[in-house]
Amino acid sequence: MSIIKKLHSRNFFIANLVVLGIVIGFALAFTFRAGPSSGGSALPVVKAESPSLVTSADTESAIATAESVQNAFRNIAKTVLPAVVELDVVENPPKAQTAPQQDQTPQFPFNFFFGPDSPMPQQYQPQEGLGSGVIVRRSGKTFYVLTNNHVAGNASKITVKLSDGRQYDGKLVGADSRKDVALVKFESNATDISLARLGDSSQLQVGDWAIALGSPFGYVSSVTAGIISALGRSGGPDGNINDFIQTDAAINKGNSGGALVNIRGEVVGINTWIASPSGGSVGLGFAIPINNIKSTIDDFITSGSVKYGWLGVSLSNITQDQASAKELGLDNMKGALVGNIFLKGPADKSGILPGDFITAVNGNPVQSTDDLVRVVGDIKAGTNAKFDLIRNGKQITLEAKIDLRNDAIASNNALIFPGATLLSIKSDSVDKKQIPEGVKGVLVADVLAKSPAATMGLQTGDIITKVNGKNVNNLKDYYDLIGKNLGKKLVYTINRNGQILETLAYLGK
C-alpha cells in the first residue's frame, strides 16, 4: 500500500473514532439529564418572582422628596443649559511659548490643548482649544458671553456654539487677568436665545447644592451635581485675586468659563480651575463667585477693561508667620498688613502708615490681603472709604479717597516707601545659624527693585538694627520708626554677614 493510501486509511479511522465519541457523549448527557425511567424524577425547576415593593407612608414620602429634587435638576438642565455655550478658540501663542504642562497643581481645565507629539514646532503652531461660557446680557442683536480670561483673553478667533447646535462668530469685548474673566459677544437676530439668571453668591452656604454646566472634553451641554464644599478659598493660579467657591461637582477640561448654579438655577459662580494631580476631576473644583464679577460685566461693555479702585499700598502676608505676627501683636488676627506706602497716593494722603493692620473697610471685615485687594478694587474711583486699622496696638479709623488704578503708577517702584519686606529674625523660616549671636533687629526678606530701599543699597538677607540711629529690636520698633519718618530722610544701620554698615541716605520726598 502506498504511503498516501496508508495516511488516508489512518485519517478515516480517526474520523470514525471522533464521530463515535460525539454520539456516545450526547447519549450519556441525555441519560443523566433525564434520569432512570423507573421511579426517577426530573430536577425541580423554580421560577424566580419579582420581589414585591414594600410601601409605607414614610417610603412614599421619601420617594416624593427624591423626585422633587430630581425635578429641580431637570428644570435646571432645561432652563440653564440653553444659556451655556461652548467656546472654540484659536490662539496665536508668543513665539517662545512652550507646550503646556499637564501635571501641575493647581491647573486650568482649559490648558490641555496639545500632547507631546505635535506635528509642528510649538512656537509656530496656533493653539486650538475649547472652554465654556454663559450668556448673561443682550443689547439689541448683540449677546454677551461671560467666560474666563484664560479661555478667551488671547484668542485670535472665537466660535460660539449654542446647546442646540447653532454657531456664531464671537469677538472679544474685554479681558482681565487679575480676576481671570473675559467677555465675548456675538450678533444674532434670533429671539429665542436664552439668558442666564445671575444669583447672589453671598447667600451661599457650605452644603448647598451646586450644579456645574459646560462642555468638559468637548461634550456639549454636560451637567454635573455636587455640593458647595467650602467658601472663601484662596490661592488660585497665576496671581488670581478672587476668593473661590469650592465644589465637588465634577469639573474637567473644557468646563472653564461655564456656570456653577444653585438649586434654583441661578448662576452663582464661573467655573475656573481644578486642583488635581492627574488633570482630571478629583472633587476639587473652584469657581469665581458671581458677585465678584457682576460690575466687571458693565466695565467691559462700557470701556473694554476693568476699572479698579486703588488705595496706594503694598500689602504683606506677614501674619502667616507666627513669630512676626507675635512681634506686631497680631496673633490669630484677620486682616492685611500695610508693608509699604505709595508716596502721595490715597493711603499716604489719608494718613495710613507702613505697619498699619487693616481689619475692615466701610465696616465690612477684611479676611486677608487678597480680600482687601478685591474690596478696594470694587470701590469706584472718587469714592471715600473708611478703613478700620490697628496701629501700635490701638484701633483707629481713617477715611481715604479711592483713586482709579493706573498700571503705570502702580508699577512704579520709585514711589513705594520704603520698598522692603521684613520678617522677624525669630521666624521659623529663618536659618538661625545665619543670625550673628546677640544681634537684635529685623530681617530683610525682599527689596523691590528701584524702590528707595534699593537705591539706599539695602539687600535681601540684611538685618536692620537701627533706623536713623535709633535701635530696632523687633518689627514693632521698625514700623514705628518708619511711620515717624515716612517720606523723610532715612538711613539704615544694618548687619550684613557679621559686618556693621550704614546704607546710603534717602533724602525724602
Secondary structure, 3 states (H helix, E strand, C coil): CCHHHHHHHHHHHHHHHHHHHHHHHHHHHHHHHHCCCCCCCCCCCCCCCCCCCCCCHHHHHHHHHHHHHHHHHHHHHHHHHHHEEEEEEEECCCCCCCCCCCCCCCECCCCCCCCCCCCCCHHHCCEEEEEEEEEEEEECCEEEEEECHHHHCCCCEEEEECCCCCEEEEEEEEEECCCCEEEEEEECCCCCCCCCCECCHHHCCCCCEEEEEECHHHCCCEEEEEEEEEEEECCCHHHCCCCEEEECCCCCCCCCCCEEECCCCCEEEEEEEECCCCCCCCCCEEEEEHHHCHHHHHHHHHHCCCCCEECCEEEECHHHCHHHHHHCCCCCCCCEEEEEEECCCHHHHHCCCCCCEEEEECCEECCCHHHHHHHHHCCCCCCEEEEEEEECCEEEEEEEECEECCHHHHCCHHHEECCEEEEECCCCCCCHHHCCCCCCCEEEEEECCCCHHHHCCCCCCCEEEEECCEECCCHHHHHHHHHHCCCCCECEEEEECCEEEECCCECCC
